[in-house]
Amino acid sequence: MTDALKSCPFCGSDDVEALDMEGKHYVVCYDCALEGPFHKSRAAVIAAWNTRAATLAQRKANLTATRGPQERR
């Protein structure tokens, strides 16, 4: 497990930090003021922050790769 945080998913800033406020861990972006997600541990909040949804292009590529030749039409 690494403590490295990905950039902010909304503004792209690298000015992000994992914080702990009275046992509630969360990440804050100092450029756009995004906060969250909230978790009970630092490791959980970093893992959640670094999880990104697949882009539309990635989903289309995965769908195309899993379909057979007849289904690609």
C-alpha positions as CSV (number, residue, x, y, z in Angstrom):
1,M,0.0,0.0,0.0
2,T,1.3,3.4,-1.0
3,D,0.5,6.7,0.6
4,A,0.7,8.4,-2.8
5,L,-2.6,10.1,-3.9
6,K,-3.7,10.6,-7.4
7,S,-4.5,14.0,-8.6
8,C,-8.0,15.5,-8.0
9,P,-10.6,13.8,-10.3
10,F,-12.4,17.1,-10.8
11,C,-9.8,19.8,-11.3
12,G,-6.7,17.7,-11.9
13,S,-4.6,19.4,-9.2
14,D,-1.9,17.5,-7.4
15,D,-2.3,19.8,-4.3
16,V,-4.2,17.1,-2.4
17,E,-3.7,15.7,1.1
18,A,-5.1,12.9,3.2
19,L,-6.3,14.3,6.6
20,D,-7.6,12.9,9.9
21,M,-10.2,14.8,11.9
22,E,-11.2,13.1,15.1
23,G,-10.9,9.6,13.6
24,K,-12.6,10.5,10.3
25,H,-10.1,10.2,7.4
26,Y,-10.7,12.1,4.2
27,V,-8.8,13.8,1.3
28,V,-9.0,17.4,0.5
29,C,-8.0,19.2,-2.8
30,Y,-6.7,22.7,-1.9
31,D,-7.4,24.0,-5.4
32,C,-11.1,23.2,-5.9
33,A,-12.0,22.5,-2.2
34,L,-13.2,19.0,-2.9
35,E,-13.4,16.9,0.2
36,G,-14.0,13.2,0.7
37,P,-14.6,10.4,0.7
38,F,-14.7,9.8,4.4
39,H,-13.5,6.5,5.9
40,K,-12.4,5.1,9.2
41,S,-8.7,4.5,8.2
42,R,-6.0,6.3,6.2
43,A,-5.5,3.3,4.0
44,A,-9.2,3.0,3.1
45,V,-9.5,6.7,2.2
46,I,-6.4,6.6,0.0
47,A,-7.6,3.5,-1.8
48,A,-11.1,5.1,-2.3
49,W,-9.6,8.4,-3.5
50,N,-7.3,6.6,-6.0
51,T,-10.1,4.5,-7.4
52,R,-11.4,5.9,-10.7
53,A,-14.3,5.0,-12.8
54,A,-13.5,3.7,-16.2
55,T,-13.9,6.4,-18.9
56,L,-16.4,5.9,-21.7
57,A,-13.6,5.1,-24.1
58,Q,-12.2,2.4,-21.8
59,R,-15.7,0.9,-21.3
60,K,-16.2,0.8,-25.1
61,A,-12.8,-0.8,-25.7
62,N,-13.6,-3.5,-23.1
63,L,-17.0,-4.2,-24.6
64,T,-15.5,-4.5,-28.1
65,A,-12.8,-6.8,-26.9
66,T,-15.2,-9.2,-25.2
67,R,-17.7,-9.4,-28.1
68,G,-17.5,-11.9,-30.8
69,P,-17.3,-11.0,-34.5
70,Q,-21.0,-11.3,-35.0
71,E,-21.8,-9.0,-32.1
72,R,-19.5,-6.1,-33.2
73,R,-21.8,-4.9,-36.0
